[in-house]
Amino acid sequence: MIHEIIAVGPLQCNCSILGDEVSHEAMVIDPGADVTEILAILARHALKLKQIVVTHAHLDHIGGANELKAATGAPILLNENDAALVAMLPMQAQWLGMRDPGKVLIDASPKHGEKVTAGALTGEVILTPGHTEGSLCLYFAPEKKLIAGDTLFAGSIGRTDLPGGSYEKILRSLHNEILELPDDCVVVPGHGPLTTIGEEREENPFLQQ
Ligand SMILES: [Zn+2]
């Protein structure tokens, strides 16, 4: 699997570009900004973009989705429980001093357990409400890799004080879903360095009982 991670935009959101080496089909997760750079990576690997997955509708994760869709024709997947945050994008842009990306149309709302594919790449959708109501993670079982959005960070968890956030729900999502994954699963958080489930199980202060 081709996997490039670039930190995009002023808030340095980790954007993943995943590609299948055989079919050259790809998916991009959290194109928050810097679409020119994302397109250059796709071109460098000769990848055809098939899916744009947004882990949640905060501007730093969704801000470049429209532009990437316009450039590639790939559909935008985002859980419908974040529709209220999509409607708030102009306000989010104002808060963050970023450009309003315009109205983002969701092409499909991934359900819990659904498989998102591009060529041989298969990511399983894990709905993890808490940071936002519609937050999701994508788990690539064969590669033991979790794209975690802002649900889990190295040594921390997503904030829950923004609209739609719930501390109770994020803890439930982490304990019931994420900590079920194997210890050697690599976690790609929405911001900051990579980690593993095992490290977070041991060290993350928010995950201690
Ligand atoms: Zn967020």
Boltz pocket constraint, residues with backbone or C-beta under 6 A from the ligand:
constraints:
  - pocket:
      binder: B
      contacts: [[A, 56], [A, 58], [A, 131], [A, 150]]
      max_distance: 6.0
